[in-house]
Amino acid sequence: MINSLILEMISYFSGDPKRIQHFTKVHAFARLIGETENLTAKQLFTLETAAVVHDIGIKISEEKYGSCTGSQQETEGPPEAEKMLEKLGFESETTERVCWLVGHHHTYSGIDSPEHQILVEADFLVNLYEDGCSEKSVISAYEKIFKTETGKRLCRTMFGIK
């Protein structure tokens, strides 16, 4: 199901390789962290699903508002994710949780589960690189955002911080 979802998201973002590259990298890091942190099969499936569709709200936000702020993505993303997941036959319980995660992936307070934490960490790993963040910004994110041992290790190693 995850591969079908990835292919559907590639079609959704057709002509936008930057967005496609972003979500595939977030998915890869989320899966790596989730597996290494020993999530249950159900948690890992939910995490992977959320990682694939986490930025689905960007396209509609840009169409509606001409921009795609984090809050716009959190508002517009869940209904789009729900449509796609239902179309592909995802169970309602998974769809509901994934939509909640999509609607909170830019909310860094009140992280409520390992899936939420790992999604945020995976997104940060990719964003810190793609945005060309300074060492100071990376260290700040490391100290404030990263909680899992695997996420911390990846951040330290990728960005060469101590």
C-alpha positions as CSV (number, residue, x, y, z in Angstrom):
1,M,0.0,0.0,0.0
2,I,2.8,2.4,0.7
3,N,4.3,2.0,-2.8
4,S,0.8,2.7,-4.3
5,L,0.6,5.8,-2.1
6,I,4.1,7.0,-3.2
7,L,3.1,6.5,-6.8
8,E,-0.1,8.4,-6.3
9,M,1.7,11.3,-4.5
10,I,4.2,11.4,-7.4
11,S,1.3,11.8,-9.8
12,Y,-0.3,14.4,-7.4
13,F,2.9,16.5,-7.5
14,S,3.5,15.8,-11.2
15,G,5.9,18.4,-12.6
16,D,7.2,19.4,-9.2
17,P,10.3,17.3,-8.6
18,K,11.3,19.4,-5.6
19,R,8.1,18.3,-3.7
20,I,8.5,14.7,-4.9
21,Q,12.1,14.6,-3.7
22,H,11.2,16.1,-0.4
23,F,8.5,13.7,0.6
24,T,10.4,10.7,-0.6
25,K,13.4,11.8,1.6
26,V,11.1,12.4,4.6
27,H,9.6,9.0,4.1
28,A,13.0,7.3,3.9
29,F,14.2,9.0,7.1
30,A,10.9,8.3,8.9
31,R,11.1,4.6,8.0
32,L,14.8,4.4,9.1
33,I,14.1,6.1,12.4
34,G,10.9,4.2,13.0
35,E,12.4,0.8,12.3
36,T,15.5,1.6,14.4
37,E,13.4,2.9,17.3
38,N,11.4,-0.4,17.2
39,L,8.0,0.9,16.4
40,T,5.2,-1.7,16.2
41,A,4.1,-2.7,12.7
42,K,1.0,-0.6,13.1
43,Q,2.9,2.5,14.3
44,L,5.4,2.1,11.5
45,F,2.7,1.8,8.8
46,T,1.0,4.9,10.2
47,L,4.3,6.8,10.3
48,E,5.2,5.8,6.7
49,T,1.8,6.8,5.4
50,A,1.9,10.1,7.2
51,A,5.5,10.8,5.9
52,V,4.4,10.2,2.3
53,V,1.5,12.6,2.5
54,H,2.7,15.1,5.1
55,D,3.0,18.0,2.7
56,I,0.0,17.2,0.6
57,G,-1.5,20.5,1.7
58,I,1.2,22.6,-0.1
59,K,-0.4,22.3,-3.6
60,I,-3.9,23.4,-2.5
61,S,-2.5,26.1,-0.3
62,E,-0.5,27.6,-3.1
63,E,-3.6,27.4,-5.4
64,K,-5.9,29.0,-2.8
65,Y,-3.6,31.5,-1.1
66,G,-0.6,31.9,-3.3
67,S,1.6,30.6,-0.5
68,C,2.1,27.5,1.7
69,T,2.8,28.4,5.3
70,G,3.0,25.7,7.9
71,S,-0.4,26.6,9.3
72,Q,-2.0,26.6,5.8
73,Q,-0.5,23.2,5.2
74,E,-1.9,21.9,8.5
75,T,-5.4,23.2,7.6
76,E,-5.5,22.2,3.9
77,G,-3.6,18.9,4.1
78,P,-5.9,16.6,6.1
79,P,-8.9,16.8,3.7
80,E,-6.6,16.2,0.7
81,A,-4.9,13.3,2.5
82,E,-8.2,11.8,3.5
83,K,-9.4,11.8,-0.2
84,M,-6.3,10.1,-1.4
85,L,-6.1,7.5,1.4
86,E,-9.8,6.6,1.0
87,K,-9.3,6.3,-2.8
88,L,-6.5,3.9,-2.2
89,G,-8.4,1.8,0.3
90,F,-6.6,2.7,3.6
91,E,-8.5,1.7,6.7
92,S,-10.5,4.5,8.4
93,E,-8.5,4.2,11.6
94,T,-5.2,4.7,9.8
95,T,-6.7,7.5,7.7
96,E,-7.9,9.3,10.7
97,R,-4.6,9.2,12.5
98,V,-2.6,10.1,9.4
99,C,-4.8,13.1,8.8
100,W,-4.3,14.2,12.4
101,L,-0.5,13.9,11.9
102,V,-0.7,15.9,8.6
103,G,-2.6,18.5,10.5
104,H,0.1,18.7,13.2
105,H,3.4,18.1,11.5
106,H,4.4,21.7,12.0
107,T,3.3,21.8,15.6
108,Y,6.2,21.1,17.8
109,S,4.6,21.4,21.2
110,G,2.4,18.7,22.6
111,I,3.9,15.9,20.5
112,D,1.7,13.0,21.5
113,S,3.3,9.8,20.1
114,P,6.4,8.2,18.7
115,E,5.0,8.5,15.2
116,H,4.5,12.3,15.6
117,Q,7.9,12.8,17.0
118,I,9.6,10.8,14.3
119,L,7.6,12.5,11.5
120,V,8.8,15.9,12.9
121,E,12.4,14.7,13.1
122,A,12.4,13.3,9.6
123,D,10.9,16.5,8.2
124,F,13.5,18.5,10.1
125,L,16.4,16.4,8.8
126,V,15.3,17.1,5.2
127,N,14.3,20.8,5.7
128,L,17.6,21.7,7.5
129,Y,19.5,20.4,4.5
130,E,17.2,21.7,1.8
131,D,17.0,25.1,3.4
132,G,20.8,25.3,3.7
133,C,20.4,26.1,7.4
134,S,23.4,27.5,9.4
135,E,25.2,25.4,12.0
136,K,23.6,27.5,14.6
137,S,20.1,26.7,13.3
138,V,21.0,23.0,13.1
139,I,22.2,23.0,16.7
140,S,19.1,24.8,17.9
141,A,16.8,22.3,16.1
142,Y,18.9,19.5,17.5
143,E,18.5,20.7,21.1
144,K,14.8,21.7,20.8
145,I,13.3,19.1,18.4
146,F,15.2,15.8,18.3
147,K,14.3,13.3,21.0
148,T,14.8,9.8,19.5
149,E,18.3,8.4,19.7
150,T,18.3,7.6,16.0
151,G,17.1,11.0,15.0
152,K,19.8,12.6,17.2
153,R,22.4,10.4,15.7
154,L,21.4,11.2,12.2
155,C,21.3,14.9,12.8
156,R,24.7,14.9,14.5
157,T,26.3,12.8,11.8
158,M,24.7,14.5,8.8
159,F,25.6,18.0,9.9
160,G,28.8,17.2,11.7
161,I,27.7,18.6,15.1
162,K,28.9,17.4,18.4
